[in-house]
Amino acid sequence: MFHLERDVLTNLKGPILITGHTGFKGTWLTLILEEMGCEIVGVSLEPERNSLFELGRRRGEVREHFLDISNSEGLNQIFDQYKPSAVIHFAAQALVLESYKSPSTTFKTNVMGTVNVLDQALKTQSIKCVVVATTDKVYENENLGVPFVESDPLKGKDPYSASKVGTESAISAWQQISKLQDGPKIVSVRSGNVVGGGDLSRDRLLPDFIRGVISKKPIQIRNPESTRPWQHVLDPLNGYIKAMTSSIKGEAKSETYNFGPNGLGLTVGEVVQIAKDCWGDGAEIEIIPTDVSNASILESKYLSLNCELAKSDLAWEPKYSQSESIESTVKWWKAHSLHGENPIALMRNEIKSFYERA
C-alpha cells in the first residue's frame, strides 16, 4: 500500500503543507497522507457549511490555520513557523458559475493567491517540492473532441478557466525563478471532473443529483450532451503524490502532468443514468435538462485528457473506470445518508481498497 511514496514522504524533515485542506480534495488528501504516517499542516478558509470536512468532524485533527491565501504576511508566518518540506496547493475558487458572479475575487484567489504561495515557498529553504493543482479547463478548447496533451496551448473562455490560465502563467514564471535560485521543484497538475463521496459543492452534477435524491426535489442539469473526463478523487490524488515524490527524488521528467480516466469522457446524461441505476429505488426524481443558460454557451461541449505522460513518467494508472467512479460515489452516499455509516470510516476503507487494487 503506497510503500514507495510513503518511504519518500515520511523521511522528509518537515511537514507537508496543504492549502485548501478543508475542501473536498483537501480532506481526501489529508486522510491519504495520514494513512502514510505523514505530518500535515493545513491552511484554508473556514470550511463551508455541510462540507465533507465538517461532515467528518475534521476540525483540529491536524495542525491548521484558517486564513485567506491572499494574506501574504499570514502565510509568511505559517511557513516560517512550520518550515514545511513540501506544499500541495489546492486553495482556489473552483466553481465556474460562481466565477461569473465574482470574477475579480476568482482572479484574486486563483492567480494572486497562488503567487503568494509560490513566493513563500521560494523563501523557505526546507521546501523540496510544490505541487499546484489547476484544471483540465485551461486548454484552448475548440470542441474538436481530441484529448489534450500537456504541451497544447492554454486559453480560458470563462472567468474560472481564464483565472486558471493565469495560475499556469504564474507557475511557469516561478518555475524559472526557482531554477535560477536552485529552489524547490514546482509541478503543475491538471485533472478532469473529480467525483467521490462527500462532495456537496454547488453547481456540480453528482452533488446536485445526490441533493435531489435525498430531498426528493427536481434537479436541473446543464448541457446533457456535453462530455467530461469523470474520475474518482483518489485517482488524481494518487497522481499528485506520485508527481511530488518523483520530483523530490529528481526522477520526474516533466513539470506538468495530466491526470484523467481511460477513454473518452461520458456525457452528462450518461452520468445521470449511471447514478440513477446505482441508487435504485428512490432515484425517481424529476431531472430537467437544459441548454438555455450563459454557462451552456461558454462551457465547452467536449473535454478529454491524454495522460500518457503521467503513465510513462510516473508509473501512474487510473484504478477506477468512469462508471466505477460514479457508482463508488453513489454507493458512498447511500451508505452514509441511508444507513448512517461514518463518513471518515467510509473514506478510510475506500482508500485502503483503492491502494490494494492492482
N, C-alpha and C positions, 0 to 999 in steps of 0.2 A: 504494500500500500504506500505509494509515493516515496519509496526509500531514497531514491537518488536526490529528489528535490529536498526532502527533509534533511538529509545529511548536509547539504549546502547551507540551507537557511538556519538550521539550529546551531551551526558553527560560526555564524556571524556574531560580532561583538556587541552590536546594539539592536534594539527592537526594530520591527517593521512598522512603518507609519502608514496608515490607511486614511486618506481623506475621503469623506463621504461614507464613513463606516456605518452610519445609521440607515443608509439607503438599502435597496433590495440586493444589489450585487455586493455591497459592502458587508452586509450582515452574513450572507452566504460565505464570502471570502474569509471573514473573521473566524467562522466556525471551522473552515478547512485548515487554516493556519493554527488554530487551537489544537486540532487533531494532530497536527505535525509536531506540536510542542513549541511553537514559536512565541516569542514575546511580541506583543502588539501594543501600539498606541493609536487611538482613533482621534481624528479631527473632523468635525462635522457641524452643520447647523443642528438645532434641536430637531429630534425626529418628528416626522409628520404623524398626525393622529391616525390610528389604525394601520400604521406601517408594520412591516414584519419585525422590525427592531422592537417596537412597542408590544406587538403580539407575543413575541418571545421573551419579553421582560429582560431585555439585554442591558438595560442601563446599569452601569457600574461593573459589568462583567470584565471589562478591560480598562486599562488606563485611558481616559478620554477627556477631550476638551471640546466644548461647544462654542464655535466662533465661525464667522464668515471668512473664507479664504481670501477675500479682498483685504482683510486686516493684516497687512504685511508685518506690522510691529508685533501683533499677537502670534503670528506664525513664527517669527524670528525667535521669540521667547520659548516656544514649544520645541523647535529644532535645537535650540541651544541647551535646553533642559535635558532632553532625552538622547540627543546625539544618535539618531536612528541610523541603521546600516543600509536600509532600503526604503523606498517610498512607492506606494501604489496609489495613483491619483484617480479617484472616481468622482469627487465632488463636482457637480455640474447642474445646470438647469437642462433637463433631458427631455422635455415634452415639446413636441412640435407645435401643438395648438397654443400652449402657454407662451411660446416664443412670439406668437403674433400679438398677444396681449401685452407682453413686456419685453420688446426686442432689446431695449438698452440694458435692462437687467440681465438678459440672457447673454449678451456680449460681454458685459462686465464680469459676470461669473465665469463664463466658459473661456474667455480669452485672458483677461487680466488676472483672474484667479489662478489660472494655470501659470502665467508669467510669475506670479508671486511664489508659487510652489517651486517652480524651477529655479528661481533666483535664490531662494533659501537653500535649496538642495546643493547648489554650486558653492555656497558659502560654508557648507557643513562637510568637513573633511572625512567624517566617518561614513558617509553615504557611498555605497558601491554601485547602486543602480536605481533609476527612476523609471517606473512603468506608467505611462499615461494612457488611459482608455478614452478613445474618441468614438467613432461610429462608422458603419458602412455607408452612411448617407453623405460622407464627404466627397464621394466621387462625382465627377461630372456625368450626369445620367441623361442620355438621350433616349431612354426606354427601348434600347435595341435587344435587351434580353441576354446580353453577353456578360458572363461573370467577370467582375472587376479583379484586376491584379494590383499589387501594391504600387506599381510604377505608373498606373493610369492617372490622368490629370484630375485635379480636385476642383470642385466648384459647387457652391451651395445655392439652392433655389429659394429656400425659406429662411427665416431668421435663425432657426435652430441649426440647420445644416451649414449655413454660412458662418455662424459663430464657431462651429467645429472645424471648418476650414481655417478660420483664424487661429484656432488652437493648434492645428497642424503646422501653421506657419511659425508660431511661437516655438513649438517643439523643434522644428528644423533649425531655427536660429540658435536655440540653446544647445542643440547637439553640436553645432560648430564651435560655440563658445567653450563648451566642456572639453572638446578635443584640444583646443588651444591651451586650456588650463590644466590638461591631464586630469579632468574631473570624472564624475561618475558616468556610466553608460546611461543613455536616455533612449527609451524604446516606446514607440507608438503602437498601440494595439487596437485593431478595428474589428468589431464583431457585428453579427446580424441582429435580428429581432429576438431578444432573450426572453424566455419564459421560465416558469418554475413556481413551486409552491411558495405562497406568502406574498406575492406581488399583487397589490391593490392600487397601483398607480392609476391616475385619471387618464382617460382617453387612450387606453391601450386595450387591445382586443380581448385577450383572455381575462384580464381583471374585470372588464365590463361584462363579459359573459358570466363570470362567477358571481358578480354582484346581482345580475339579473336573475340567475337561478336561485340564489339564496333569498332574494327579496320577492321573487315571483312577479317581477315587473318587466315590461318590454325593454329590449335594448336596441340601440341603433348602431349599425356597423357602417364604417366608411369604406367605399371602394371595394366591393366584394370580389371583383376580378383581379385586383392587384396582387402581385406575388412578392413574398419576402422570404429571406433565408431564416426560418424559425429554428431556434436551437435552445436546448436546456441550459440554464445558467451555469451548471457545473462544467460544461464543455469549454466555453471560453475562459472561465476562471482557471481551469487546468492549464489552458494555453498560456495565460498571463504568467502563471507561476513558472512554467517551463521557459518562457521568454526571459523572465527575470533571472532564474538560476543559470541558464545558459550564458546570459550576458555577464553575470558575476564571474563565471568560470572563464570568460574570454572565448567562448566557443560559438556564440551567435554570429552569424554571417550577415545579418541584416539589422536595421534599426526600426523596421516597420513590418508588422505581421497582420494578415487577415485571419480571422477565426470564424468559421461558419459550418453549416451542416453539409453532408454529402448530397450531391444532386441539386437540381434547380429548385427554387422556392415553391412552397404551396401557396395557393390563393387564399385570400381572407375567407372566402366562402367554404373552401375545403377545410380550413382550420376549425371553423364553427361547427361543421358537420362532424368532424372527429371528436370534438369536445362534447357535443350532444350525445353521440353514440356512447362515449365513455361514461358520461354521467348517468345515462339511462333514465329511469323513472324520475320525474321531477324536472326534467330539462325541456318540458313542453312550453317554453316561454315564447312570446312573440318577438321575432327578430326582424328589424326593419332595415333593409339595405338601402343605402343612399349614395348617390354620386353628386348630390347638389349641395356643395359647400366650397368655401375657399380652399380647404385642405384637399378636396378632390382634384382641384385644378393644379395645385402646386406640389402635391406629393407625387413621387414617382410611381409609375404603374408597375414597372419591372425592376427587381433588385436581386442580385445574386453575387456571391463572392467566390473567387478562386483562392483556395487555401493550400495549394501545393507547396508553397514556400515554407509554411509552418510544418507541414508534414515531412518534408525532406530535411529541413534545417534543425527542427526541434524534436523530431520523432513524435509529433503530436497527431492524434487522430480523434475525430468526434466519436464518442461512445454511444450516443443516442441518435437514432434516426429522427426525422422531423415529426413523424406521427408518434413515436415513443415520447418525444419531448412534450407534446400536447397531452398525451394520455397520462404521463407522470404528473404533470401539473394538476390535471383534473382529479386524479386519484388522491393527491396530497390534500386538496381542498375538501374532498369528500371525507377523508379520514379525520380532518380537523373539524370541519363545520357540522358534519352529520354524526360523527362518533366521538367528538371531543378529545381526540388524541393531541398530545402536547406538541406544539409546532417545532420546538428545538429538538425533541426526540425524533420527530419525523425527519428533520433535516440531517441530524447525525446519522440516522440509519441509511438515508439516501446517499450521503457522502461515502459511507462505508461500502455500500453496494456498488456505487459508481466506480470506486478505485479497485474493487475486486473483479470488475469486468475485464475481459481480455483486451 
